[in-house]
């Protein structure tokens, strides 16, 4: 194969891969994955930041936004937007659940008391916060294991890449969509309003 033919083949291959990536990104609605069964999701135990045992069944019938959070991250100001979503939509059936995580740059080093105090003092957070967890690896919380399996990230990778990855779950307990950390909370209003109709 001469260099011209090789270049032509390489360009065609690259175009095909880029097209696949763009198509995946534009149709990232989880249509290719089986829906997350609400019984599985609702039975997962979680521990609040105050140490209370709950399951997601406590939020049955609500749309749920699950977010892995951190207090010393460039995305930490998203707490303000998450609180606004909570205040604007909680009476319409949305609950925002924050799960602190220290796996990304050690940006959540404090204990539960420090995390809770920081969030309340700096961002007026009143939505439910939970005990600090891992979202990746062998110790990943079962909730995030299921969410990642049902809503892989870009190019199909399940790993959460950074703080403030968001998962939106419908009233029926079925996962609707995964949002990258760069997606600001205010950009979710259309998706949330569609779920709450």
BARO-227714 format. One line per field, with one value per residue: residue number from 1; residue in one letter; chain; x, y negated, z of N, C-alpha, C, O in turn. Coordinates in Angstrom, 1 decimal. Each point is the difference from the previous one (the first is absolute). Example, Ala and Ser with C-alpha at 12.3 -4.5 7.8 and 13.67 -1.06 7.14 Angstrom:
! residues 2
nr <- [1	2]
rest <- [A	S]
kette <- [A	A]
n.X <- [13.2	-1.4]
n.Y <- [5.7	-1.1]
n.Z <- [7.8	-1.4]
ca.X <- [-0.9	0.9]
ca.Y <- [-1.2	-1.1]
ca.Z <- [0.0	0.0]
c.X <- [0.9	-0.8]
c.Y <- [-1.2	-1.1]
c.Z <- [0.0	0.8]
o.X <- [1.0	0.5]
o.Y <- [0.0	-1.1]
o.Z <- [0.7	0.1]
//
This chain:
! residues 197
nr <- [1	2	3	4	5	6	7	8	9	10	11	12	13	14	15	16	17	18	19	20	21	22	23	24	25	26	27	28	29	30	31	32	33	34	35	36	37	38	39	40	41	42	43	44	45	46	47	48	49	50	51	52	53	54	55	56	57	58	59	60	61	62	63	64	65	66	67	68	69	70	71	72	73	74	75	76	77	78	79	80	81	82	83	84	85	86	87	88	89	90	91	92	93	94	95	96	97	98	99	100	101	102	103	104	105	106	107	108	109	110	111	112	113	114	115	116	117	118	119	120	121	122	123	124	125	126	127	128	129	130	131	132	133	134	135	136	137	138	139	140	141	142	143	144	145	146	147	148	149	150	151	152	153	154	155	156	157	158	159	160	161	162	163	164	165	166	167	168	169	170	171	172	173	174	175	176	177	178	179	180	181	182	183	184	185	186	187	188	189	190	191	192	193	194	195	196	197]
rest <- [X	X	X	X	X	X	X	X	X	X	X	X	X	X	X	X	X	X	X	X	X	X	X	X	X	X	X	X	X	X	X	X	X	X	X	X	X	X	X	X	X	X	X	X	X	X	X	X	X	X	X	X	X	X	X	X	X	X	X	X	X	X	X	X	X	X	X	X	X	X	X	X	X	X	X	X	X	X	X	X	X	X	X	X	X	X	X	X	X	X	X	X	X	X	X	X	X	X	X	X	X	X	X	X	X	X	X	X	X	X	X	X	X	X	X	X	X	X	X	X	X	X	X	X	X	X	X	X	X	X	X	X	X	X	X	X	X	X	X	X	X	X	X	X	X	X	X	X	X	X	X	X	X	X	X	X	X	X	X	X	X	X	X	X	X	X	X	X	X	X	X	X	X	X	X	X	X	X	X	X	X	X	X	X	X	X	X	X	X	X	X	X	X	X	X	X	X]
kette <- [A	A	A	A	A	A	A	A	A	A	A	A	A	A	A	A	A	A	A	A	A	A	A	A	A	A	A	A	A	A	A	A	A	A	A	A	A	A	A	A	A	A	A	A	A	A	A	A	A	A	A	A	A	A	A	A	A	A	A	A	A	A	A	A	A	A	A	A	A	A	A	A	A	A	A	A	A	A	A	A	A	A	A	A	A	A	A	A	A	A	A	A	A	A	A	A	A	A	A	A	A	A	A	A	A	A	A	A	A	A	A	A	A	A	A	A	A	A	A	A	A	A	A	A	A	A	A	A	A	A	A	A	A	A	A	A	A	A	A	A	A	A	A	A	A	A	A	A	A	A	A	A	A	A	A	A	A	A	A	A	A	A	A	A	A	A	A	A	A	A	A	A	A	A	A	A	A	A	A	A	A	A	A	A	A	A	A	A	A	A	A	A	A	A	A	A	A]
n.X <- [0.9	-1.1	2.0	0.4	1.0	2.2	1.2	0.4	1.6	2.1	0.6	0.6	2.1	1.6	0.3	1.1	2.3	1.2	0.2	1.7	2.1	0.6	0.7	2.1	1.7	0.2	1.4	0.9	-1.2	2.1	0.1	2.1	-0.5	0.8	-2.2	0.5	0.7	-2.1	-0.8	0.6	-1.1	-2.0	0.7	0.3	1.3	-1.4	2.0	-1.8	-0.4	-2.3	0.4	-1.1	-1.0	1.2	-2.1	0.9	0.1	2.0	1.2	-0.6	0.3	1.9	-0.3	1.2	0.4	0.7	0.5	1.3	0.0	0.0	1.3	1.1	-2.1	1.2	-0.1	1.8	1.2	1.1	1.7	1.5	1.6	1.8	1.5	1.4	1.7	1.8	1.4	1.5	1.7	1.1	-0.3	1.9	1.3	0.7	1.2	0.5	1.0	0.2	1.2	-0.1	1.3	0.8	-1.7	-1.2	1.9	-1.0	-1.5	0.6	1.3	-1.4	0.0	-0.8	1.1	1.9	-0.2	-0.6	1.6	1.5	-0.6	0.1	1.9	0.9	-0.9	0.6	2.0	-1.5	1.3	-1.6	0.6	1.6	-0.7	1.6	0.0	-0.3	1.3	2.0	0.2	2.0	1.1	0.4	-0.4	-0.9	-0.1	1.8	0.0	-1.4	0.4	1.6	-0.7	-1.1	1.5	0.0	2.1	1.1	-1.1	-1.8	1.1	0.7	2.0	0.0	-1.0	-2.2	1.3	-1.4	0.7	-0.7	-1.1	-0.5	-1.0	-0.5	-1.7	0.4	1.1	-1.5	1.7	0.3	0.9	1.4	0.5	0.6	2.1	0.8	-0.8	-0.4	0.5	1.2	2.0	0.0	0.5	1.5	2.2	1.1	0.6	1.8	1.9	0.5	0.8]
n.Y <- [1.2	-0.7	-1.1	0.0	1.7	0.1	-1.3	0.8	1.5	-0.7	-0.8	1.4	0.8	-1.2	0.0	1.8	-0.1	-1.2	1.0	1.5	-0.8	-0.6	1.7	0.8	-1.2	0.3	1.8	-1.9	1.1	0.5	-1.3	-0.9	-1.7	2.0	0.1	-2.1	2.1	-0.6	1.9	0.4	-1.0	0.8	1.7	-1.4	1.6	-1.3	-0.9	-0.3	-2.0	0.3	0.8	-1.7	1.5	0.2	-0.5	1.2	1.8	-0.4	1.0	1.8	0.8	0.6	-2.2	1.5	-1.6	1.6	-0.6	0.3	0.3	-2.2	0.6	1.9	-0.3	0.7	2.2	-0.3	-1.3	1.8	-0.2	-1.5	0.6	0.9	-1.4	-0.9	1.2	0.1	-1.7	0.1	1.4	-1.2	-2.1	-0.2	-0.2	-2.1	1.7	-1.6	1.3	-0.9	0.3	-0.6	-1.5	1.8	0.7	-1.8	1.2	2.0	0.5	2.1	-1.8	-1.7	-0.8	1.9	0.5	1.1	2.3	1.4	0.4	1.6	2.2	1.0	0.7	1.9	1.9	-0.2	1.0	0.2	-0.3	1.5	-0.1	0.5	1.9	-0.8	-0.8	2.2	-1.2	-0.3	1.2	0.8	-2.0	0.6	-2.2	1.2	-1.5	-0.4	1.4	-0.2	-1.4	0.6	1.3	-1.0	-0.7	1.6	0.2	-1.9	0.1	-1.0	-2.0	1.9	0.5	0.1	-1.5	-0.3	-1.5	0.6	2.0	-0.4	0.4	0.2	-0.5	1.6	-1.2	0.2	-1.9	-1.0	1.5	-2.0	-0.8	0.3	-0.6	-0.9	0.8	0.8	2.1	-1.8	-0.5	-1.9	1.0	0.0	-2.2	-0.4	0.2	-1.7	-1.8	0.3	-0.3	-2.1	0.3]
n.Z <- [0.0	-1.8	-0.2	-2.3	-1.1	0.1	-1.3	-2.1	-0.3	-0.2	-2.0	-1.6	0.1	-0.8	-2.3	-0.9	0.0	-1.5	-2.0	-0.2	-0.3	-2.0	-1.3	0.2	-0.9	-2.2	0.0	0.7	-1.6	-0.5	-1.9	0.1	1.3	0.9	-0.5	0.6	0.4	-0.6	-1.0	-2.2	-1.7	-0.7	-1.3	-1.7	1.0	1.3	-0.4	1.4	-1.0	-0.1	-2.1	-1.1	1.3	-1.9	-0.7	-1.6	1.2	1.1	-1.6	1.3	-2.1	0.8	-0.5	-1.2	1.6	-1.5	2.2	-1.8	2.2	-0.4	1.8	-0.7	-0.4	-1.7	0.4	1.2	-1.3	-0.7	1.5	-0.7	-1.5	0.9	0.9	-1.5	-0.7	1.3	0.0	-1.6	0.5	1.5	-0.3	-1.1	1.9	0.5	-0.8	1.5	-1.6	2.0	-1.9	2.2	-1.1	0.9	-1.2	0.5	-0.5	0.3	-1.7	0.6	0.2	-0.6	2.1	0.9	1.9	-0.2	-0.3	1.7	1.5	-0.6	0.2	2.0	0.8	-0.8	0.8	2.1	0.0	-1.7	-1.8	-0.6	2.2	-1.5	0.9	1.4	-2.1	-0.2	-1.4	1.0	-1.8	0.7	0.3	-2.1	0.2	1.7	1.7	1.3	1.7	1.7	1.7	1.4	1.6	1.7	1.5	-1.6	0.8	0.3	-1.9	0.9	-0.1	0.9	-0.6	2.3	-1.4	0.3	1.1	1.7	0.7	-2.1	1.9	-2.2	1.9	-1.4	-0.8	-2.3	0.3	-1.4	-0.3	1.0	1.9	-1.7	2.1	-2.0	0.6	-1.9	0.3	-1.2	2.2	0.0	0.0	2.2	0.0	-1.6	0.4	1.0	-1.1	-1.2	1.2	-0.1	-2.0]
ca.X <- [-0.9	0.8	-0.3	-1.3	-1.1	0.1	-0.6	-1.4	-0.6	0.0	-1.0	-1.4	-0.2	-0.2	-1.4	-1.0	0.0	-0.6	-1.4	-0.6	0.0	-1.0	-1.4	-0.2	-0.3	-1.3	-1.1	0.4	-1.2	-0.1	-0.9	0.6	0.1	-1.3	-0.3	0.4	-1.2	-0.1	0.2	1.4	0.5	-0.7	0.4	1.4	0.1	0.9	0.2	0.0	1.1	-0.2	0.1	-1.2	0.0	-1.1	0.2	-0.5	-1.5	-0.5	-0.2	-0.9	-1.0	0.7	1.1	1.2	1.3	1.1	1.2	1.2	0.4	1.2	0.0	1.2	0.0	-0.4	-1.5	-0.7	-1.1	-1.3	-0.9	-1.0	-1.0	-0.7	-1.0	-1.1	-0.8	-0.7	-1.0	-1.0	-0.8	-0.3	-1.4	-0.6	0.4	1.4	0.9	1.4	0.8	1.4	0.8	1.4	0.9	1.4	0.8	0.5	0.9	-0.1	-0.7	-1.0	0.8	-0.6	-0.9	-1.4	-0.3	0.7	-0.6	-1.3	0.2	0.5	-1.0	-1.0	0.5	0.4	-1.0	-1.3	-0.5	-1.0	-0.4	0.7	1.4	0.2	1.4	1.0	0.1	0.8	-0.9	0.7	0.9	-0.5	-0.8	-1.0	-1.4	-0.9	-0.8	0.8	0.3	-1.2	-0.2	1.0	-0.3	-1.1	0.3	1.5	0.4	0.4	0.7	-0.4	0.7	-0.8	0.7	-0.2	1.3	0.3	-1.1	-1.2	-0.7	-1.4	-0.9	-1.4	-0.8	-1.4	-0.9	-0.2	1.2	0.9	1.0	-0.3	1.1	1.2	0.5	1.4	0.2	-0.1	-1.4	-0.4	-1.4	-1.1	-0.2	-0.8	-1.4	-0.9	-0.1	-0.8	-1.4	-0.6	-0.3	-1.0	-1.4]
ca.Y <- [-1.2	-1.2	-1.0	-0.7	0.9	0.2	-1.3	-0.1	1.0	-0.5	-1.1	0.6	0.7	-1.1	-0.6	0.9	0.0	-1.3	0.0	0.9	-0.8	-1.1	0.6	0.5	-1.2	-0.7	0.9	0.6	0.1	1.3	0.9	1.3	0.7	0.3	-1.0	0.4	0.3	-0.8	0.8	0.0	-1.3	-0.5	0.8	-0.2	-0.8	-1.1	-0.5	-1.4	-0.6	0.0	1.4	0.7	1.0	-0.2	0.6	-0.9	0.2	-1.2	-1.0	0.6	-0.9	-1.2	0.0	-0.1	-0.4	0.5	-0.7	0.1	-1.4	-0.3	-1.4	-0.8	0.3	-1.1	0.0	-0.1	-1.0	0.6	0.2	-1.1	0.4	1.2	-0.5	-0.7	1.1	0.6	-0.9	-0.3	1.2	1.1	0.1	0.6	1.4	0.3	0.0	0.0	0.7	-0.2	1.1	-0.5	1.0	-0.5	0.8	-0.8	-1.0	-0.2	-1.3	0.1	0.6	-0.1	1.0	-0.4	-1.2	-1.1	-0.1	-0.5	-1.4	-0.8	-0.2	-0.9	-1.3	-0.7	0.1	0.2	1.2	0.6	1.3	1.1	0.5	1.3	0.4	0.0	1.3	0.2	0.2	0.9	1.0	1.1	-0.4	-0.9	0.2	0.8	-0.9	-0.5	1.2	0.2	-1.2	0.0	1.1	-0.4	-1.2	-0.2	-1.3	-0.2	1.1	1.2	0.3	-0.1	-0.8	-1.4	-0.6	-1.2	-0.4	-0.7	0.8	0.0	1.0	-0.3	1.2	-0.3	0.4	1.4	0.6	0.3	-1.0	-0.7	-0.5	-0.3	-1.3	-0.2	-1.1	-1.3	-0.4	-0.8	0.4	-0.7	0.6	1.2	-0.3	0.5	1.5	0.2	-0.4	1.1	1.1	-0.4	-0.3]
ca.Z <- [0.0	0.0	1.1	-0.2	0.4	1.5	0.6	-0.3	0.8	1.4	0.1	0.0	1.3	1.0	-0.2	0.5	1.5	0.5	-0.3	1.1	1.2	-0.1	0.0	1.4	0.8	-0.3	0.4	1.3	0.7	0.6	-0.7	-0.2	1.2	0.6	1.1	1.4	0.7	1.2	1.2	0.3	0.4	1.3	1.2	0.4	1.2	0.0	1.3	-0.1	0.6	1.4	0.5	-0.1	-1.1	-0.9	-1.3	-1.0	0.1	0.6	-1.0	-1.1	-0.6	-0.3	-0.9	0.9	-0.6	0.8	-0.4	0.9	0.3	0.7	0.5	-0.4	-1.4	-0.9	-0.2	1.3	-0.1	-0.5	1.1	0.0	-1.0	0.5	1.0	-0.7	-0.6	1.2	0.5	-1.1	-0.4	1.0	0.2	-1.3	-0.1	-0.2	1.2	-0.3	1.0	-0.1	0.6	0.0	-0.5	0.1	-0.9	-1.1	0.5	1.4	0.1	1.1	1.1	1.3	0.5	-0.4	0.7	-0.7	-1.3	0.2	0.4	-1.2	-1.0	0.6	0.2	-1.3	-1.1	0.5	-0.5	0.9	-0.6	0.7	-0.2	0.5	0.5	-1.0	-0.7	-1.2	-1.1	-0.9	0.6	0.8	1.1	-0.5	0.6	-1.0	-0.8	-1.2	-0.8	-0.9	-0.9	-1.0	-0.9	-0.9	-0.7	-0.2	-0.5	-1.4	-0.6	0.7	1.2	1.2	1.0	0.1	-0.3	0.9	0.9	-0.6	-1.0	0.4	-0.5	0.2	0.1	-0.1	1.1	0.1	0.4	-1.2	-0.3	-1.3	-0.6	0.7	-0.4	0.4	0.9	-0.7	-0.2	1.2	0.4	-0.7	-1.3	0.2	0.3	-1.1	0.2	1.3	-0.2	-0.8	0.9	1.0	-0.6]
c.X <- [0.9	-0.5	-1.4	-1.2	-0.1	-0.7	-1.5	-0.8	0.0	-1.0	-1.4	-0.3	-0.3	-1.3	-1.1	-0.1	-0.6	-1.5	-0.7	0.0	-1.1	-1.4	-0.3	-0.3	-1.4	-1.2	0.2	-1.2	-0.2	-0.9	0.6	0.1	-1.4	-0.3	0.3	-1.3	-0.1	0.2	1.5	0.5	-0.6	0.5	1.5	0.0	1.0	0.0	0.1	1.3	0.0	0.0	-1.3	0.0	-1.3	0.2	-0.6	-1.5	-0.6	-0.3	-0.9	-1.0	0.6	1.0	1.2	1.2	1.1	1.3	1.2	0.7	1.3	0.1	1.2	0.3	-0.3	-1.5	-0.8	-1.1	-1.3	-0.9	-1.1	-1.1	-0.8	-1.0	-1.2	-0.9	-0.9	-1.2	-1.1	-0.9	-0.3	-1.5	-0.7	0.5	1.4	0.7	1.5	0.8	1.5	0.8	1.5	1.0	1.4	0.9	0.7	0.8	-0.1	-0.7	-1.1	0.7	-0.7	-0.9	-1.4	-0.4	0.5	-0.7	-1.3	0.1	0.4	-1.2	-1.1	0.5	0.3	-1.0	-1.4	-0.7	-1.0	-0.5	0.7	1.4	0.2	1.5	0.9	0.2	1.0	-1.0	0.7	0.8	-0.8	-1.0	-1.1	-1.4	-0.9	-0.9	0.8	0.4	-1.2	-0.1	1.1	-0.2	-1.1	0.2	1.5	0.3	0.4	0.8	-0.3	0.8	-0.9	0.5	-0.6	1.3	0.3	-1.2	-1.1	-0.5	-1.4	-0.8	-1.5	-0.8	-1.4	-0.8	-0.2	1.3	0.9	0.9	-0.3	1.3	1.2	0.5	1.4	0.1	-0.1	-1.4	-0.4	-1.4	-1.1	-0.2	-0.9	-1.5	-1.0	-0.3	-0.9	-1.5	-0.8	-0.4	-1.1	-1.4	-0.9]
c.Y <- [-1.2	-1.0	-0.7	0.9	0.3	-1.2	0.0	1.0	-0.4	-1.1	0.5	0.7	-1.1	-0.6	0.9	0.0	-1.3	0.0	0.9	-0.7	-1.0	0.6	0.5	-1.2	-0.6	0.9	0.7	0.1	1.4	1.0	1.4	0.9	0.4	-1.0	0.6	0.3	-0.7	0.8	0.0	-1.3	-0.4	0.8	-0.3	-0.9	-1.1	-0.6	-1.5	-0.5	-0.1	1.4	0.8	1.0	-0.2	1.0	-1.0	0.1	-1.2	-1.1	0.5	-1.0	-1.4	0.1	-0.3	-0.4	0.4	-0.7	0.4	-1.3	-0.1	-1.4	-0.9	0.2	-1.3	0.0	-0.2	-1.1	0.5	0.4	-1.1	0.4	1.2	-0.4	-0.7	1.0	0.6	-0.9	-0.3	1.2	1.0	0.1	0.6	1.4	0.4	0.0	0.0	0.7	-0.2	1.0	-0.5	1.2	-0.6	0.7	-0.8	-1.1	-0.3	-1.3	0.0	0.6	0.1	1.2	-0.5	-1.3	-1.2	-0.2	-0.7	-1.5	-0.8	-0.3	-0.9	-1.5	-0.7	0.0	0.2	1.3	0.6	1.3	1.1	0.3	1.3	0.2	0.0	1.5	0.0	0.2	0.9	1.1	1.1	-0.4	-1.0	0.3	0.7	-0.9	-0.4	1.1	0.1	-1.2	0.1	1.1	-0.4	-1.2	-0.2	-1.4	0.0	1.3	1.3	0.3	-0.2	-0.9	-1.4	-0.7	-1.1	-0.2	-0.7	0.7	0.2	1.1	-0.4	1.3	-0.5	0.5	1.5	0.8	0.4	-1.1	-0.6	-0.4	-0.3	-1.3	-0.2	-1.2	-1.4	-0.5	-0.7	0.4	-0.7	0.5	1.2	-0.3	0.6	1.5	0.2	-0.3	1.0	1.2	-0.3	-0.3	1.2]
c.Z <- [0.0	1.1	-0.2	0.4	1.5	0.7	-0.3	0.9	1.5	0.2	0.1	1.3	1.1	-0.1	0.5	1.5	0.6	-0.2	1.1	1.3	0.0	0.1	1.5	0.9	-0.2	0.4	1.3	0.9	0.6	-0.7	-0.2	1.2	0.5	1.1	1.3	0.7	1.3	1.3	0.4	0.5	1.4	1.2	0.4	1.2	-0.1	1.4	-0.1	0.7	1.5	0.6	-0.1	-1.2	-0.8	-1.1	-1.0	-0.1	0.7	-1.0	-1.2	-0.4	-0.3	-1.1	0.9	-0.8	1.0	-0.5	0.9	0.1	0.7	0.4	-0.4	-1.5	-0.8	-0.3	1.2	-0.1	-0.6	1.2	0.0	-1.0	0.4	1.1	-0.7	-0.7	1.1	0.4	-1.0	-0.2	1.1	0.3	-1.2	-0.1	-0.3	1.3	-0.6	1.1	-0.2	0.7	0.0	-0.3	0.0	-1.0	-1.1	0.6	1.5	0.3	1.0	1.2	1.4	0.4	-0.3	0.7	-0.8	-1.4	0.2	0.4	-1.2	-0.9	0.4	0.0	-1.3	-1.1	0.5	-0.4	1.0	-0.6	0.7	-0.4	0.7	0.5	-1.2	-0.5	-1.1	-1.1	-1.1	0.8	0.8	1.1	-0.5	0.6	-1.0	-0.8	-1.2	-0.9	-1.0	-0.9	-1.1	-1.0	-1.0	-0.8	-0.1	-0.5	-1.5	-0.4	0.8	1.3	1.2	1.1	0.1	-0.1	1.0	0.9	-0.8	-1.3	0.5	-0.7	0.3	-0.2	0.0	1.2	0.2	0.4	-1.1	-0.3	-1.3	-0.7	0.9	-0.5	0.5	1.0	-0.6	-0.2	1.3	0.4	-0.7	-1.4	0.0	0.1	-1.1	0.3	1.3	-0.2	-0.8	0.9	1.0	-0.5	0.3]
o.X <- [0.9	-1.1	-0.7	-0.9	-1.1	-0.8	-0.8	-1.1	-1.0	-0.7	-0.9	-1.1	-0.8	-0.7	-0.9	-1.1	-0.8	-0.7	-1.1	-1.0	-0.7	-0.9	-1.1	-0.9	-0.6	-1.1	-0.3	0.1	-1.1	-0.4	-0.8	0.3	-1.0	1.0	-0.1	-0.9	0.9	0.4	0.3	0.7	0.7	-0.2	0.4	-0.6	1.1	-1.0	0.9	0.7	1.0	-0.2	0.0	0.4	-1.1	1.0	-0.7	-0.7	-1.2	-0.7	0.0	-0.6	-0.7	0.6	-0.1	0.3	0.1	0.3	-0.2	0.2	0.6	-0.6	-0.1	1.1	-0.7	-0.5	-1.2	-1.0	-1.0	-1.2	-1.2	-1.2	-1.2	-1.1	-1.1	-1.2	-1.2	-1.1	-1.1	-1.2	-0.7	-0.5	-1.2	-0.5	0.3	-0.3	0.3	-0.2	0.5	-0.2	0.6	-0.2	0.2	1.2	0.8	-0.6	0.4	0.4	-0.8	-0.4	0.4	-0.4	-0.2	-0.7	-0.6	-0.2	-0.3	-0.7	-0.5	-0.2	-0.5	-0.7	-0.3	0.0	-0.9	-1.2	0.3	-0.8	1.1	0.3	-0.7	0.9	-0.3	0.1	0.6	-1.0	-0.7	0.2	-1.2	-0.9	-0.7	-0.3	0.1	-0.3	-0.6	0.2	0.2	-0.3	-0.4	0.2	0.1	-0.6	0.6	-0.9	-0.4	0.8	0.7	-0.2	-0.7	-0.7	-0.2	1.0	1.2	-1.1	0.2	-0.5	-0.2	0.2	-0.3	0.1	-0.4	0.5	-0.3	0.0	1.1	-0.4	-0.3	0.1	-0.2	0.0	0.3	-0.9	-0.5	-0.2	0.0	-0.8	-1.0	-1.1	-0.4	-0.8	-1.1	-1.1	-0.8	-0.8	-1.1	-1.0	-0.7	-0.9	-1.2]
o.Y <- [-0.2	0.1	-0.3	-0.5	0.0	0.1	-0.4	-0.3	0.1	-0.1	-0.4	-0.1	0.2	-0.3	-0.5	0.1	0.1	-0.5	-0.4	0.1	-0.2	-0.6	-0.2	0.1	-0.3	-0.5	1.2	-0.5	0.3	1.0	1.0	1.1	-0.8	-0.4	1.2	-0.9	0.0	-0.6	-0.2	-0.1	-0.5	-0.5	0.5	-1.1	0.1	0.2	-0.5	0.7	-0.1	0.2	1.1	-0.3	-0.2	0.6	-1.0	-0.8	-0.3	-0.9	-0.6	-0.8	-0.9	1.1	-0.8	0.6	-0.6	0.1	0.0	-0.7	1.0	-0.9	-1.2	0.3	-0.8	-1.0	0.1	0.2	-0.6	0.2	0.3	-0.2	0.1	0.5	0.1	-0.2	0.2	0.4	-0.1	-0.2	0.9	1.1	0.3	0.7	1.1	-0.7	0.8	-0.3	0.4	0.3	0.1	1.1	-1.1	-0.1	0.5	-1.1	-1.0	-0.8	-1.0	1.1	0.8	0.8	-1.1	-0.8	-1.0	-1.2	-1.0	-0.8	-1.1	-1.1	-0.9	-0.9	-1.2	-0.9	0.1	0.1	0.1	0.7	-0.3	0.1	0.3	-0.8	0.4	0.9	-1.0	0.7	0.5	-0.2	0.0	0.8	-0.6	1.2	-0.3	0.3	0.0	-0.2	0.2	0.2	-0.3	-0.2	0.4	-0.2	-0.9	-0.6	0.9	0.4	1.0	1.1	-1.0	-0.6	-0.6	0.4	-0.3	0.5	-0.5	-0.7	0.2	0.3	-0.3	0.7	-0.9	0.7	0.5	1.2	0.6	-1.2	0.6	0.2	-0.3	-0.3	0.4	-0.8	-0.9	-1.2	0.6	0.4	0.6	-0.3	0.5	0.9	0.4	0.5	0.9	0.7	0.3	0.6	0.9	-0.2	-0.1]
o.Z <- [0.8	0.5	1.0	0.6	0.5	0.9	0.9	0.5	0.7	1.0	0.7	0.5	0.8	1.0	0.7	0.6	0.9	0.9	0.5	0.7	1.0	0.6	0.4	0.8	1.0	0.1	0.2	1.2	0.5	0.6	-0.1	-0.1	-0.2	0.7	0.3	0.1	0.8	1.0	1.2	1.1	0.8	1.1	1.0	0.1	-0.7	0.8	-0.7	0.7	0.7	1.2	0.6	-1.0	0.6	-0.2	0.4	-0.6	-0.2	0.4	-1.0	0.8	-0.5	-0.2	0.9	-1.1	1.1	-1.2	1.3	-0.9	0.4	-0.7	0.1	-0.4	0.5	-0.3	0.0	0.6	0.1	-0.3	0.3	0.3	-0.3	0.0	0.5	0.1	-0.2	0.2	0.3	-0.4	-0.3	0.2	0.0	-1.0	-0.3	0.9	-0.9	1.2	-1.1	1.2	-1.1	0.4	-0.4	0.2	-0.7	0.4	0.5	1.0	0.1	0.4	0.8	-0.9	-0.5	-0.7	-0.2	-0.4	-0.8	-0.6	-0.2	-0.5	-0.7	-0.3	-0.1	-0.8	-0.8	-0.1	1.2	0.6	0.6	-1.2	0.9	-0.3	-1.1	0.8	-0.3	0.2	-0.9	1.2	0.0	0.3	0.8	0.1	-1.2	-1.2	-1.1	-1.2	-1.2	-1.2	-1.2	-1.2	-1.1	-1.1	0.7	-0.6	-0.7	0.7	-0.1	0.6	0.0	0.7	-1.1	0.7	0.3	-0.2	-1.1	-0.8	1.2	-1.2	1.2	-0.9	0.7	0.8	1.1	0.0	0.2	0.1	-1.0	-1.2	1.2	-1.3	1.2	0.1	0.7	-0.2	1.1	-0.9	-0.3	-0.6	-1.0	0.0	0.4	-0.1	0.0	0.4	0.2	-0.2	0.4	0.7	-0.5]
//
